[in-house]
Amino acid sequence: MSKARRQHVISGLLEDNAVTNQSQLVELLAAEDIEATQATASRDLDELGAIKVRVPGGETVYAIPEHPVDRIAPEDHLRRVMGDWVADVGSSGNIVVLRTPPGSAHVVASALDRAGIEEILGTVAGDDTLMVVAVESVGGKALERRLRELAGLRNRA
């Protein structure tokens, strides 16, 4: 199982369960037939931006906060997300299409939305594919080249 898919499952587990510690998360992953060590769970929680929040009754549980739209993602974070999860980039007109592993398109779309890239009008994410709309004055080819560079993919001739 890919890291992206495991992290997608973790996101769902944190939404559906009151996960109080990493050992509990490892057990929940095992129930989903996903083998992970506590160290792996810890790294995944960190990469997902999970934090501990206090719930009614005083207990603390892991949660992944929603990122406000006006929060700008640092470029190194965007490069990491793109490098880890973007498998291919193509364009047609002012549309750029990015391919990701299953369950990861929304993570890349969110990072792009928060990055504040002026050439991007918006994104639409499915399961493993996302569409990025380039502003008309820029066009899809130019944005494709920029996104390929951010993802560490070679530009096409």
N, C-alpha and C positions, 0 to 999 in steps of 0.2 A: 504494500500500500504506500502511495506517495505521501510525502509530508503534507502537501496541500490538502489531500483528501482527509488525512487524519485530523488536521486542524479544522476542517469543515465539520467533521463529526464532533470534535471537542466543542465547537461553537454551539452546536445543537444540544449537546449534553448539558452545557452550562445554562442554556435557556430552559431546559426541561427538568433539571435537578438542582437541588441545593447542595452544591459541591463545596465542602468545607476544607478539604485538604487534597494534596496531590496524590496520596495513596488511594483515596476514594475515587479520584479521576482515573487512575490506572485500572482500578477494579471495574469501573463503568466501561472503560474502553475494552477490557477483556470480555465483558458481557456482550460487546458488539463484535467479538472475534478480532480485535485489534490488539496486538502485543506491543506494549510500550513500557519503558522503564520510568521510574520516577524522574530521572534526569531529563528524559525526553519530554515527559509531561511538563516539567518545569520550563524547559526551553520553549515548548509550544505555547504555554500560557503567556510567557514573556513576549514572544513574537506576535501573538494575537492582541497584546495590550490589555490582558485580563488584570483586573484589580480585585481586591477584597472589599466587599461592601457589607455593612451591618444591616441585617434584616430584622423585622419585628421579633422580639424575643431575645435580642442581643447577640445572636449568632452571626459570624461573618462567613460569607460565601463568595466564591469567585464569580465575577461578571465581566462581560466585555462591554465597555461603555459605547454608546452611539457617538460617533464623531460629528461635531457640529459642522455644517457645510462651510462656515466661514473660517474654519481652522485650516491653515495651510500645512500640507505635509512637506517636511524637508526633502530636498532632492535626493539625498542619500537613502532615505526611506523609500522613496518612489523607485529609485534604481534597484534596491534590494527586492521590492515586491515584483517589479517588472522582470528582473533577472531570474527570480525564483519561479515565477508562475506563468510567464508568457512564452509560449512555444512557437508562435508564428504571428506575423503581421502582414496584412495585405490591404490594398485600397482600391476604390473605384469612385470616381467623381470626388465628392467631398466626404465620403464615408471611409473610415478605416476599420477593419475587422481584426480583432485579436483573438487568438485561440489559446486556451489554457487547459490544464488538467480538469477533469470533471469536478464540479463543485467550487471552482476557484474564480470564476469570472467576476462575481460580485466584489471580491476582495480587490482585484485589479481596478475595477470600475470606481470603487470608493476611493482608492489611492489617487487615481487620476482626477476625480472630482475635487478632492481636497487639495490637489497640487496647485490649483490656480493657474494652469497653463492657458495663456490667452488665446492660443490657436484652437482650443477645444470649446465647442458650443455645448456639448453634453455627451453623456454615455447612456447606453442601455445594455444591461447584462442579462444573459441567460445562465445556463448551467456551466458550459465550457466555452462559450463564445461571447464576446462583447463587441458592440458597435460603438464607435466613437465618431461623432459628427464634428468635422472641422469647420471653422468659420470660412465663409465663402471666399474671402480674399486670400486665404492661405492655401486651401485645397487639400485633398486627401494625400497626394503623393508627397508633399513636403512634410505633412504631419506623420505619414507612415515612416519616412526617413528618421524623423526625430524620435518616434516611439521605438523603432528598431534599435536605435543607438542606446536609448535608455534601458532596453531589455538586453543589451549586449549581443544582439543579433546582427549579422552582416547585412549591409544594405544591398539590395538587388541592383544589378547593372541597369 
